[in-house]
Structure formats: C-alpha cells, structure tokens
C-alpha cells in the first residue's frame, strides 16, 4: 500500500500526498472507534480504490513523533511565532503561551516580528522582551521587502507551523515565501483592530526548497495544557541561572522570601512584563489543578 502524508482534512475527507499524487481519502471506521482522528502532518498508508479519480482509504496512521492540540497538527518540528508591531497590537500573553508550548514540546522556534515599518518602538520592545529566550528573531515587512529570504532559509527542510493571532499577516508571509498567492488574505478591521480569520483549516504546503509549512486559523486565545504549576518555571529561560538557588526548595518565585528570581527582577535582569504574565499563568495552572483534584 502507498504511504504518504496528510496535507489537509476537510469535512471527513483527508487529502494524502503519496509519490507526488494527492488522493482524496476517507478514514477507516476503526479509527473513529478507537477515538483516533487523522491530522494534517500524519504519515499514513492508504489503499487506492480508484486510481483515475485518485480516491482511497486511510488504512494506517503511523506513530506520531509529536502532536499539537491547537493547532491540530502532527509531526511538526518547528513553530514560527508571528507577532505584529501594530495592526493588531502585540499580544504578549498569546506569544508567551506559544513560547511555553514550543519549549514544552521541545521543537525549534523562530519569532517573526511582522509589519516593522509601522512602529519602531514596539519592534524594539518585542526584541527586548524576548532576547532572553534565545530563540531566533526575524524582522519582516512586505512594505520594505525585508526578511523573507532569511525566513525561507529557516523554513527549508523543516515542517513548520505558523501560529499567531488573527491579522498579524501569516498568510501574507506565506504567500511571499512561496512566491504565489496560495492563501486568502484579509484586512484588519480599523474599528476592532483584529484580523478576520482567513485560514479556515490547517493545511500543509510543500516548499520548492524542501519541507512543508502549515498555515493555521488565527486565534485570540490559547490555553497552556499538560503542565504542572511547579514545572512552569522550566519554560522561562531567563529563570534558568536562578532556579535551585532560592532559600526554599520548590520556590514558586511568587511570594516566598529569599527568592533569587525576584531578586533578579528587582535588579532589572528579568522583564517585569514576562514575570507578571508568569504569575498569571502559574495561578491559572494552580486553579486548574485545584479543580482537577477537588
């Protein structure tokens, strides 16, 4: 049976690319019975029931190396985190949550700061906030025509999911990288300063230079999952050199005296904004934990 990769799924149909041919496939009923839903990025084997019409069935889903819940995609090995300096304004809460997920899943990440022609101050703020993460940053502007060659180099040979709030320009960036208008793009409403969701499903798009990119629907909310409150600190690289040096073992770095993280914060060595969001995320995870065990 041919093997291939699911490039998209719509309305119960899955489009599988196998040997440079795309087949429209249904999934075997046993997958539903086992509560296993095929995802874009899944490596699968198929049986072809009509070669001329390119119709088949997914017979087997091979083991996943990685799975994301939102966006629902499998086997990616890089995340491009897209944030704009303006229109819409940067959503630091969303970017922090996405960064935590990147580190939790142990995949490569790149921060794409888009629309840099609109606001130099916000561009510099984003750089300052996230230089502590050690994650590569690329500056992009369609108006100035900068950053796209550098981004293409980073994407080559990877399966990269693009993630970010609506309206930050993910589809426009992909159009430029691929040198074709493969994605619908939309304008940001001046009234609400948010973008319309122009991508309605996750889809793998093959790059001429090798690898795939995954465009996903934009979103304004994203929840951190599968992290114990005490483990959250692991996903803040700027805390790294202070963890284990606090007065109390198991320090949450919030209210305990003799905390080295808070000492670094007071000295300006840690971003106050990043730290405040850490507290909110920690308290949210504690509340979820309380409800789980109550």
N, C-alpha and C positions, 0 to 999 in steps of 0.2 A: 504494500500500500504506500502511496506517496506520502511524504512528510512535508510539512510546511509551517508557516506562521500565520496566526490570525491577525489581519491588519485592521479589521473593524467588525463590529457586530451591531445590527440594526433590526429591531422587531423580530427577534428569534432567528434571524439569518446571520451567518458568520462567513466572512469573506477571507478565504485562506489562500495565501500565495505559496504555490509549490512549483518549483522548477520554472519560474518566470511566467506561470499561468495562475490567474486568480479564479478560484472556484467558489460558487455560492453554495454554502453548506448548511444543513440542519444538524443539530446535535442529537446524539442518541438519547433515547428516553432514560437510559440508565444514569446519565449524568444528573438529570433532574431528581431522580430517585435518591441519588447519593448526595444531593444538595451541592453539586459541583457545577458552577457556571463557567463556561468558557469566557476568557477575557482577551482583549487585544494584547498581543505580545506572547500569548501561549504558543508553545511549539506542539504541534498535533500531527497525528496520522489521519488520513482520510481515505474513504473508499469512493471512487468515482462511479456514478451511476449513469451519467450522460456526458461523454467527453465533448461532443459537439456543443452542447449548451453549457458545458462546464458546471455541472451540478454534482454535488456529492454529499456525503455524511461524515461528520467528525467521529472517528472510531475510538481515538485515544488521546487524552491530554497528558503530555509528558510532565514529569515533576517540575514544579516551578522553583526557580532559584530565589525569586522574590515576588511578593505581591503587594500592591498598594490598594487600599480600600477606596480612597478618594484622592486622585482619580483612580478609577477601577482599571488597572492595567497590570500586566505581569512581565517579569523578566527584564525590566529596565535596569540600566547600570549607571545612569546619570540623570540629574534633575537640573534643569535651567530655571532658576527662580527669577521671574521677571517682575520688576518694580519700576514705576514711572516717577519722575521727579514732580510731575504735575499732570493734571487732567487724565486720570484721577490723582489726587494727592497720595503720597506713600502710605500704605497700610502696614505699619511696622509690626502690629500684632500678628497679622497673617504671615508676614515674612519670617518672623521669629518661629512661629509654629511650623512652617515648612522647613526651616533650617533644622529644627529639632528632629523632624521626621527623617530628613536626609542623613543626619548623624546616627539616628537610631537604626536606620536600615543599612547603614554602612555603605552608601553609594556615593559616587562623586557628585559634586555640586558646583554650579557656577552662578553667580549673581549677575543678572543682566539689568543694568540701570538704563532705562529707555527714556527717550524724549529729553536728552540732556540739553538740548537747545532752549528749553523752556524755563529752566530755573537752576542757575549755577549754585546758589546757596544750598538748595535741597540736595543737589548732587553731592556736594561736599559733605553734607550731614550724613547721608547714607554711607559714604565711604568711611567716615569717621566711626560711625556706629558699628560697622561690620568688618573692619580691618582685623579685629581681634579673632575672628572666626578662622582666618587662614584660607578662606575659600576665594577662589579666583573671581575677580570682578571685571566685567566688560562693559564699556560705555557705548551706548547705541543712539543713533539719531538718523531717521530717514531723511530729515531735512538737511542735515550736514553730511549725510552719506558716510558715516563713520561706524566702525566696529563690526561690520558684517563679515569681512574677510577673517578677522580674528575669531569670531564666533563659529564660522564654518570650520575652521581648523579644530576647534574644541569638539565639534559635533562629529567629526569624521571617525568612523569605526565604532561609534557608541550607539546605544539605543537610549535616546534622551527624551524625557517627558518635560514639556513646558508647563509651568504652573504659575499662577498669579491671579490677582483679582481681575474682574472684568474691566476692559477698556485700557489695559496697560500696553496693548499692542502686540500680543503674542502671535496672532495670525498674520499681522503685517510683517513682523520679523521673519516668520517662516516663509512668507511669500518672497521676501528679499533674498533669503538664504538659498531658496530653491530656484530663484530667478523665474518664477512663474506664479500666476495668481491662482493657486490651488485652494485657498481658503477664502471664505466670505469674510469681509471685514466690515466693521461698523463704527459709527461715530459715537463719541461720548456726549451724553446729554448735558448741555450747559446748565440746565436747571438743577439736576441732581448730581452732576459731576461723577457719574458712573457710566460704565460702558454696557451696551446691550450684549447679551450672550450670543455671539455669532457662531460659536462652535457648539454643536448640539450633542456630540458623541466623541469619545476618544478614538483616534484613528492613527495608525502607524503609516508614515510616509517615508518611502525609501529615498535616500540621498544619492545623487550621482557619485559623490566622493566616497560612498560607503557608509553603512549604518542606517539607522532609522531615527526619525523624530516623531514625537507623539504630541499632537495638539489636543488640548482638553477644554471642556467648557470652563469659562471663567467663573469665579465664585467669590463671595464676600465673607464666607465663614468657613472655618476648618477646625476640626477638633483633634487634639492630641489624644492618641489612644495607646493602650498597652504599655504604659509607663508607670511604674510605681513612683509615688511622690519623692521618695528618697533617692531615686535614680535620675531625677530631672537634672541635677547639677552636672551629671556626666556630659550633657549635651550643650554645655556652656564652656567653650574652650578657654575663655578668659578667667574662669574659676580654677582652671587646672592646677596652677602652681600653688594655690592656697588650700586646696582640698586636703584634708588629713592633718593640717597644721592648726586647726581651731582648738580652743580649750576643751571642748566637749566632743567626744566621739559621736558620730551621727548628726552633726550640726546641720540644721536646715538652712543656715545663713540668713535667717529672718529675724528672730527675736533673741537668740542666745548671746550672752556676753562672751567676750574673748573670741569673736569670730574674725578670722583673717580676711574673709571675703568682704565683710562690711568695712573692715579697716582699709582694704584696697579701694573700696568705693569712696570712702571719705577722702582718700588721697587723690582721687580723680583718675585712678588706674583702671576703673571699670565704668562703663557707660551707665549713668543713672537711669536712662530710659530702658535699656536692656534689663537692668536689675529690677526695676518696678514691674516690668512685664513678667519676669521670672517669678516674682512673688504672686502675681495673679494666677499664673499657670499652676504654681505649686498648690495654692489654696483650692483651685478648681479640681486638681487631681486628688487632694485630700478629701474634698467633699464627695467626689465620685467613689472613693474608697470607703468612706463612711456609709454611703447609701448601699454599696455592694454588700457590706457585712452587717448592716443593721437589720 
